[in-house]
């Protein structure tokens, strides 16, 4: 069974960088046909896809967030990470990591999510 778990600080200050890590168990992040995504949900709003890192390390980002988003991975730890720079209070959200299944073309496994608040 594939499991994903988000971790990182729950509070960041405006203008600083939000950094989260997703630890994957039960499957390798280098396995073909899967990719590893970050999604967020602000209070009272819908899900927003942020970006993804593929099994070969290629990255793709939402156009609205590309300028300040970076996704990386550590294959030795089977982890991938999110960095979102220059945060504002509008970046407050529950942040999820999830696995993208190429054949199903959707997210088949999700982490529980972690709330990140931006405040001074």
Residue pairs with C-beta under 8 A, 6 or more apart in sequence:
1 26
2 24
2 25
2 26
2 27
2 99
2 108
2 109
3 24
3 25
3 26
3 109
4 22
4 23
4 24
4 25
4 97
4 98
4 99
4 109
4 110
4 111
5 22
5 23
5 25
5 111
5 112
6 20
6 21
6 22
6 95
6 96
6 97
6 111
6 112
6 113
6 114
7 20
7 21
7 22
7 23
7 114
8 18
8 19
8 20
8 21
8 114
8 116
9 18
9 19
9 116
10 114
10 115
10 116
10 117
11 116
11 117
11 118
11 119
12 18
12 87
12 116
12 117
12 118
13 118
13 119
13 120
14 87
14 88
14 89
14 118
14 119
14 120
15 86
15 87
15 88
16 87
17 83
17 84
17 85
17 86
17 87
18 82
18 83
18 84
18 85
18 87
18 91
18 116
18 118
19 81
19 82
19 83
19 84
20 38
20 81
20 82
20 95
20 97
20 114
20 116
21 79
21 80
21 81
21 82
22 36
22 38
22 79
22 80
22 81
22 82
22 97
22 111
23 77
23 78
23 79
24 36
24 78
24 79
24 80
24 99
25 78
27 34
27 99
28 78
29 36
29 53
29 55
29 73
29 75
29 78
29 79
29 80
30 55
30 56
30 75
31 55
32 55
33 55
33 101
33 102
33 103
34 55
34 99
34 100
34 101
34 102
35 52
35 53
35 54
35 55
35 99
35 100
35 102
36 52
36 53
36 54
36 73
36 80
36 97
36 98
36 99
36 100
37 49
37 50
37 51
37 52
37 97
37 98
37 99
37 100
37 107
38 49
38 50
38 51
38 52
38 71
38 82
38 95
38 96
38 97
38 98
39 47
39 48
39 49
39 50
39 95
39 96
39 97
39 98
39 107
40 47
40 48
40 50
40 93
40 94
40 95
40 96
41 47
41 48
41 93
41 94
41 96
41 113
42 48
42 90
42 92
42 93
43 92
43 93
47 96
48 62
48 93
49 62
50 61
50 62
50 65
50 69
50 82
50 84
51 59
51 60
51 61
51 62
51 65
51 66
51 69
51 71
51 82
52 59
52 60
52 71
52 100
53 59
53 71
53 72
53 73
53 80
54 60
57 73
59 70
59 71
61 69
61 71
62 69
65 84
68 84
68 85
68 86
69 82
69 83
69 84
69 85
70 82
70 83
70 85
71 80
71 81
71 82
71 83
72 80
72 81
72 83
73 79
73 80
73 81
74 80
74 81
80 97
82 95
82 97
84 91
87 118
88 118
89 118
89 119
90 118
91 116
91 118
92 115
92 116
92 117
92 118
92 119
93 115
93 116
94 113
94 114
94 115
94 116
95 113
95 114
95 115
95 116
96 110
96 111
96 112
96 113
97 110
97 111
98 107
98 109
98 110
98 111
99 107
99 108
99 109
99 110
100 106
100 107
100 108
101 107
101 108
